[in-house]
C-alpha cells in the first residue's frame, strides 16, 4: 500500500446532502462509496460514517461527526476550482453561493481575469477561477 493524501471534510449531519450537491455541479464528479452509521455504532443512524467522492477527478473523503465540535469549516482552507469558461464560473458561483456567503465577489483581481471566493450553505469554502 502506498501513501495517499486526500482532502477530508467533516460535517455535522449534512454530509450526504452536501456531496450529492457538489457532484451534481462539478463535471467529472461522482460518489464513489458511502457507509452509514447503523444502530450499533456511535453516530446518528443513517448519517454518513465515511464517504468517498470525486470532484473534478480529485478524491475527497468526508464524514458526519457524531461529536459536536467547537469549530467548523474556515475559509482559510478552500477548494480551488479552475473553470473551463466564464459561464461555468458564473453557474458555480450562483449555485455554491446560494444560501452561503460571498467572500470576494466576481471580478478581475489582477492575478485572474475572473475570480470569486464563496462559502457555501454547508460552510465549505470555494475559490472559483477563470484565467
NUZA-694002 format. One record per residue (C-alpha): residue in three letters; residue number from 0; x, y, z. Coordinates in Angstrom, 1 decimal, padded with zeros to 4 digits. Layout:
N
+--------+-----+--------+--------+--------+
: residu : num :     xx :     yy :     zz :
+--------+-----+--------+--------+--------+
:    ALA : NUM :      X :      Y :      Z :
...
+--------+-----+--------+--------+--------+
***
This chain:
131
+--------+-----+--------+--------+--------+
: residu : num :     xx :     yy :     zz :
+--------+-----+--------+--------+--------+
:    UNK :   0 :  000.0 :  000.0 :  000.0 :
:    UNK :   1 :  001.3 :  003.4 : -000.9 :
:    UNK :   2 :  000.9 :  006.7 :  001.0 :
:    UNK :   3 : -002.0 :  008.7 : -000.2 :
:    UNK :   4 : -003.3 :  012.2 :  000.6 :
:    UNK :   5 : -006.9 :  013.4 :  000.1 :
:    UNK :   6 : -008.9 :  016.3 :  001.5 :
:    UNK :   7 : -011.2 :  015.4 :  004.4 :
:    UNK :   8 : -014.5 :  017.3 :  005.1 :
:    UNK :   9 : -016.2 :  016.9 :  008.5 :
:    UNK :  10 : -019.9 :  017.8 :  008.5 :
:    UNK :  11 : -022.4 :  017.5 :  011.4 :
:    UNK :  12 : -025.4 :  015.9 :  009.8 :
:    UNK :  13 : -025.4 :  017.1 :  006.2 :
:    UNK :  14 : -022.6 :  015.2 :  004.5 :
:    UNK :  15 : -024.7 :  013.2 :  002.1 :
:    UNK :  16 : -026.7 :  016.2 :  001.1 :
:    UNK :  17 : -023.6 :  018.3 :  000.5 :
:    UNK :  18 : -021.7 :  015.7 : -001.5 :
:    UNK :  19 : -024.7 :  015.0 : -003.7 :
:    UNK :  20 : -025.0 :  018.7 : -004.4 :
:    UNK :  21 : -021.3 :  019.0 : -005.2 :
:    UNK :  22 : -021.1 :  016.1 : -007.6 :
:    UNK :  23 : -024.2 :  017.5 : -009.4 :
:    UNK :  24 : -022.4 :  020.8 : -010.0 :
:    UNK :  25 : -018.8 :  019.9 : -010.9 :
:    UNK :  26 : -018.1 :  018.0 : -014.2 :
:    UNK :  27 : -016.1 :  014.7 : -013.9 :
:    UNK :  28 : -017.5 :  014.1 : -010.4 :
:    UNK :  29 : -019.2 :  011.1 : -008.7 :
:    UNK :  30 : -019.9 :  009.5 : -005.4 :
:    UNK :  31 : -017.6 :  006.5 : -005.0 :
:    UNK :  32 : -018.7 :  005.0 : -001.7 :
:    UNK :  33 : -020.9 :  005.9 :  001.3 :
:    UNK :  34 : -021.0 :  004.0 :  004.6 :
:    UNK :  35 : -023.8 :  005.0 :  007.0 :
:    UNK :  36 : -023.9 :  004.7 :  010.8 :
:    UNK :  37 : -026.0 :  001.9 :  012.0 :
:    UNK :  38 : -027.8 :  001.4 :  015.3 :
:    UNK :  39 : -024.8 : -000.5 :  016.7 :
:    UNK :  40 : -022.2 :  002.3 :  016.4 :
:    UNK :  41 : -021.9 :  005.8 :  017.8 :
:    UNK :  42 : -023.3 :  008.4 :  015.4 :
:    UNK :  43 : -026.8 :  009.2 :  014.3 :
:    UNK :  44 : -028.2 :  006.2 :  012.5 :
:    UNK :  45 : -028.3 :  006.8 :  008.7 :
:    UNK :  46 : -025.8 :  009.6 :  008.7 :
:    UNK :  47 : -022.5 :  009.3 :  006.9 :
:    UNK :  48 : -019.8 :  007.4 :  008.8 :
:    UNK :  49 : -017.4 :  007.7 :  005.8 :
:    UNK :  50 : -017.9 :  008.7 :  002.2 :
:    UNK :  51 : -015.5 :  009.0 : -000.7 :
:    UNK :  52 : -016.4 :  011.1 : -003.7 :
:    UNK :  53 : -014.5 :  012.6 : -006.7 :
:    UNK :  54 : -014.8 :  016.3 : -007.5 :
:    UNK :  55 : -013.3 :  017.1 : -011.0 :
:    UNK :  56 : -011.2 :  013.9 : -010.6 :
:    UNK :  57 : -010.0 :  014.8 : -007.1 :
:    UNK :  58 : -010.8 :  012.1 : -004.5 :
:    UNK :  59 : -012.3 :  013.7 : -001.3 :
:    UNK :  60 : -013.3 :  011.9 :  001.9 :
:    UNK :  61 : -015.9 :  013.1 :  004.4 :
:    UNK :  62 : -018.0 :  012.2 :  007.5 :
:    UNK :  63 : -020.8 :  013.3 :  009.6 :
:    UNK :  64 : -019.1 :  013.7 :  013.0 :
:    UNK :  65 : -021.1 :  012.2 :  015.8 :
:    UNK :  66 : -019.4 :  014.7 :  018.1 :
:    UNK :  67 : -020.3 :  018.4 :  018.1 :
:    UNK :  68 : -017.1 :  020.4 :  017.9 :
:    UNK :  69 : -016.3 :  024.0 :  018.9 :
:    UNK :  70 : -015.1 :  024.5 :  015.3 :
:    UNK :  71 : -016.3 :  024.2 :  011.7 :
:    UNK :  72 : -015.0 :  024.9 :  008.3 :
:    UNK :  73 : -012.9 :  028.0 :  007.8 :
:    UNK :  74 : -012.3 :  030.0 :  004.6 :
:    UNK :  75 : -008.5 :  029.6 :  005.1 :
:    UNK :  76 : -008.9 :  026.1 :  003.7 :
:    UNK :  77 : -010.8 :  026.0 :  000.4 :
:    UNK :  78 : -011.4 :  024.0 : -002.7 :
:    UNK :  79 : -009.8 :  025.8 : -005.7 :
:    UNK :  80 : -011.7 :  025.3 : -009.0 :
:    UNK :  81 : -010.3 :  026.3 : -012.3 :
:    UNK :  82 : -013.3 :  026.8 : -014.5 :
:    UNK :  83 : -013.4 :  026.0 : -018.3 :
:    UNK :  84 : -015.4 :  029.1 : -019.1 :
:    UNK :  85 : -016.7 :  032.3 : -017.6 :
:    UNK :  86 : -020.3 :  030.9 : -017.8 :
:    UNK :  87 : -019.2 :  027.9 : -015.8 :
:    UNK :  88 : -017.7 :  030.2 : -013.1 :
:    UNK :  89 : -020.9 :  032.2 : -013.0 :
:    UNK :  90 : -023.0 :  029.0 : -012.8 :
:    UNK :  91 : -020.9 :  027.6 : -009.9 :
:    UNK :  92 : -020.7 :  030.9 : -008.1 :
:    UNK :  93 : -024.5 :  031.2 : -008.2 :
:    UNK :  94 : -025.1 :  027.6 : -007.0 :
:    UNK :  95 : -022.4 :  027.5 : -004.4 :
:    UNK :  96 : -023.2 :  031.0 : -003.1 :
:    UNK :  97 : -026.9 :  030.3 : -002.7 :
:    UNK :  98 : -027.5 :  030.1 :  001.0 :
:    UNK :  99 : -023.9 :  030.8 :  001.7 :
:    UNK : 100 : -021.7 :  033.9 :  001.7 :
:    UNK : 101 : -019.7 :  035.7 : -001.0 :
:    UNK : 102 : -016.2 :  036.3 :  000.4 :
:    UNK : 103 : -014.9 :  038.0 : -002.8 :
:    UNK : 104 : -017.4 :  039.0 : -005.5 :
:    UNK : 105 : -016.8 :  038.0 : -009.1 :
:    UNK : 106 : -014.2 :  040.3 : -010.5 :
:    UNK : 107 : -010.7 :  040.9 : -012.0 :
:    UNK : 108 : -008.3 :  040.9 : -009.1 :
:    UNK : 109 : -005.1 :  041.2 : -011.2 :
:    UNK : 110 : -004.0 :  037.6 : -010.6 :
:    UNK : 111 : -007.0 :  036.4 : -012.6 :
:    UNK : 112 : -009.4 :  037.9 : -015.2 :
:    UNK : 113 : -012.4 :  036.4 : -013.4 :
:    UNK : 114 : -012.4 :  035.2 : -009.8 :
:    UNK : 115 : -014.7 :  034.7 : -006.9 :
:    UNK : 116 : -014.5 :  033.2 : -003.4 :
:    UNK : 117 : -017.6 :  031.8 : -001.8 :
:    UNK : 118 : -018.6 :  029.9 :  001.3 :
:    UNK : 119 : -021.5 :  027.5 :  000.6 :
:    UNK : 120 : -024.5 :  026.7 :  002.7 :
:    UNK : 121 : -022.6 :  023.9 :  004.4 :
:    UNK : 122 : -019.7 :  026.2 :  005.3 :
:    UNK : 123 : -017.2 :  024.8 :  002.7 :
:    UNK : 124 : -015.1 :  027.5 :  001.0 :
:    UNK : 125 : -014.6 :  027.6 : -002.8 :
:    UNK : 126 : -012.3 :  029.7 : -004.9 :
:    UNK : 127 : -013.5 :  029.8 : -008.4 :
:    UNK : 128 : -011.2 :  031.0 : -011.1 :
:    UNK : 129 : -011.2 :  031.5 : -014.9 :
:    UNK : 130 : -008.0 :  032.7 : -016.4 :
+--------+-----+--------+--------+--------+
***
